[in-house]
Amino acid sequence: MWFALYRSLVPLSEAVVRLLPVTHGSHLADALQFFFYDTPKVLLLLTGVVFVMGMVNSYFTPERTRALLAGRREGLANVAAASLGIVTPFCSCSAVPLFIGFVQAGVPLGVTFSFLISAPMVNEVALALLFGLFGWRIALLYLALGLSVAIIAGWVIGRLRMEPYLEDWVRDMPRTAAVADQSAVPLVERVEAGLAAVRDIVGRVWPYVVVGIAIGAGIHGYVPEDFMASFMGREAWWSVPLAVIIGVPMYTNAAGVIPIVQALLAKGAALGTVLAFMMSVIALSLPEMVILRKVLKMRLILTFVGVVSSGILLVGYVFNAVL
């Protein structure tokens, strides 16, 4: 049923638009078809991937994640932390309890940041939607770039020795041993975990999906290609930093921003600029900074934002230059 519905999205969206009192081929008709096609497509992809990853994520409890990272040295540990972030179900709302747990388990600060950058930015939702909308090359490109930013940014923060800029109450907490949860979970419970993940994640993000697709539909139907190419094209040197500045205050997630990315690319925006915009929205959201202020002093937060945004800017400029 899932595959049959997915394959029928194009004729269904065309049929819906034909039933509406709009002129075929008009800007409004193009925008409406984009909306009626992408909304069920993204929600179907989201539901399928979240169900599968909900089962996978049942293996990675916070305790097990802490145990996998505790006691490891920087360098390879940054790689392990960033890679683990791909398959763990943690987002910016989990930042404070995760951060505290990692500090108590003795996870180095830079390694902790590699995980906290990777977990929201290079997650299964982003990769699945990128694969479904753009193909495996763009999905792998984003995976490689996101991991690189998370690994390098975490390593740099670790080298800067920023531990004194943790809030005092966090730095003075007693250290506890991280113990992996070894309990066996029956398959039926993992399936239930997948269904629970669908109810939780899809239930929370579907409004962002609809809003993101509505914005993308407006861009697709009404924004002229030459305007978008001049505004976010590779020839405009200021487009990458502007994309990052615009992206940081936005409060959305991968499911909400990827439809906008799709429309921007279709209108001639440069890939590097669009990737920089997407990364800044997901990895440097203002709400996450507010949450992290509970455990980090302002100097460490500014360092985190500066290091990560520098990596994102580099990604944008490099890919605008070579693609």
ABEGO torsion letter per residue (X at the ends): XAAAAAAAAAAAAAAAAAABBBBBGBAAAAAAAAAAAAAAAAAAAAAAAAAAAAAAAAABBAAAAAAAABGBBBGAAAAAAAAAAAABABBAAAAAAAAAAAAAAGBBAAAAAAAAAAAAABBAAAAAAAAAAAEAAAAAAAAAAAAAAAAAAAAAAAAAGAAAABBAAAAABBBBBBBBBABBBBAAAAAAAAAAAAAAAAAAAAAAAAAAAAAAAAAAAABBAAAAAAAABAABAAAAAAAAAAAAABBBBAAAAAAAAAAAAAAGBBAAAAAAAAAAAAAABAAAAAAAAAABBAAAAAAAAAAAAAAAAAAAAAAAAAX
